């Protein structure tokens, strides 16, 4: 009897082991990585990219979530509401408008070439794109929701369960999967086919005389901050722009707590600037010409004003012809294909 019991025990343990193995082995699924354009001369990818490379269904899911109004409390605001492709993923507003037309603190920044950025947002408070989506979801002036509420809504839509299964191997909807898929989609938003790019690649195009003069002005007076293929050095600088009247604004100092960072903001990229007006951290300037006029006339004094400006009497002197030429050059950084125009 003991012998029979021993044999049955061994069989039971083997069956239990097999069942445990089946539970531990993830369901196989076909979700291949998709290539992301890596333009020549662009900086290194953000360090988080390698842990969340874009996949076929991850990007498809991320794009659908990007357009999804259920991310907001009253189902009226999506990521795409503020990040419109035709405006290089900005919104044309002075300050972002969220749920119930609530006015945000700052101007909506573009999200082009984010795979190559080291910091996100005007003050650089986010270092990984995967950690960004929760902020607008829970912010009172933006979507005013919660990730729990968002998941509850998504779980009522069978199409989302199918997509999560295709992207991650099962239909479970989790915060991490939402953030990862949104980031995967945004990683694919690469803009590198402007006239400037084609000229540099020697694809048969050349600058006009005006654009060529503007390029020389840019190299002399703008490249110190807007250098490199992203047309931003990704630094934080106080350039003496008109101050946001909100008591909540402190620029980079909101993140670091360092008075030396007061009213310093991430240098914006000039790519597709033609489409991203108004300009400045809270939309202080309606046109590129007004930005250049301000620099020419003199900026606000500050203890931490950028040395480039301090050394030039708090201004960047520009003639009217130089402004005209410079704007013509900046417009060569426009990528109509990227914005769908």
Buried (B, 14 or more C-beta within 10 A) or exposed (E): EEEEEEEEEEEEEEEEEEEEEEEEEEEEEEBEEBEBEEBEEBBEBBEBBEEBBBBBBBBBBBBBBBEBBBBBBEEBBBBBBBBBBEBBBBBBBBBBBBBEEBEBBBBBBBBBBBBBBEBBBBBBBBBBBBBBBBBBBBBEBBBBBEBEBBBEBBBEBEEBBEBBBBBBEEBEBEBEBBBBBBBBBBBBBBBBBBBBBBBEEEEEEEBEEBBBBBBEBBEEBBBBBBBBBBBBBBBBBBBBBEBBEEEEBBBBBBBBEEEEBBBBBBBBBBBBBBBBBBBBBBBBBEEBBBBBBBBBEBBBEBEBBBEBBBEEEBBBEBEEEBBBBBBBBBBBBBBEEBBEE
